[in-house]
């Protein structure tokens, strides 16, 4: 939309952001309206179209330029069947875990990367734990509180409370918040995130679902803060056990590990530089774009 501040050539049909939209059917219509316009517009002046929403796939039938599509959400068998109807599109999974759940013939993995200069490295930590993410059962916010209680170490929580999770927050999280031992700071912008993660002795990631990619784990490590996570989804791809954090089997094990962290903050920063930099991600996408344009329908699967 016209409010975007991304430093590239921008085109739009909506002057102002349309999000959030309360009615689902209104949201779908807005998305289809904007996506169909964007695909048609791009096809007239671009060599390749990169899509991020499933609605855009339907529009590829009406243009002659090749398309790349990045998968962002959890596996859905119905969506996979939908993707199969567009075999000429080149798909990107954001983790090997996600890729292994799909069967499209043209799919490769490109991990997310971050702009390291935006994340402040902090070597000296304060004695508190951090949790950043949606306040939701599948994110394990209540388990992070359990870890804090077991260790006696304060916990600072940041994240959005979506309407569907309001009841969970009121019942499981809010009664534990006292502003001292358990603190909820709301939704954190980049400045607040840097401060929260950078000063934290460890970030907790006690997920209860198979997340395709947890970017906050990379953000924590970039700040020099180790991640303590429960195993699930892409966690083993992002957290190298004993190197960039610890993968635990239970909340009990996580609580024990908090007391025995032996990872250098500088080693964590270096780990992100080597594995999850923006430059690495951009280079991999550029390579995919070039191969897509060069070989067309004969993409070599990496």
Secondary structure, DSSP 8 states (H G I E B T S, - for coil): -TT---SS----S-SS-----SSHHHHHHHHHHHHHHHHHHHHTT-SEEEE-SHHHHHHGGG--SEEEEE--S---HHHHHHHTT-TTSEEEESSHHHHTT---SSEEE----B-GGGS----S-EEEEEEES-SSGGGTHHHHHHHHHHHT--EEEE----GGGHHHIIIIIGGG--SSSEEE--S--HHHHHHHHHHEEEEEE--SS--S--HHHHHHHHTT--EEEE--TTHHHH--BTTTEEEESSHHHHHHHHT-----HHHHHHHHHHHSBHHHHHHHHHHHHHHHHHHTT-----
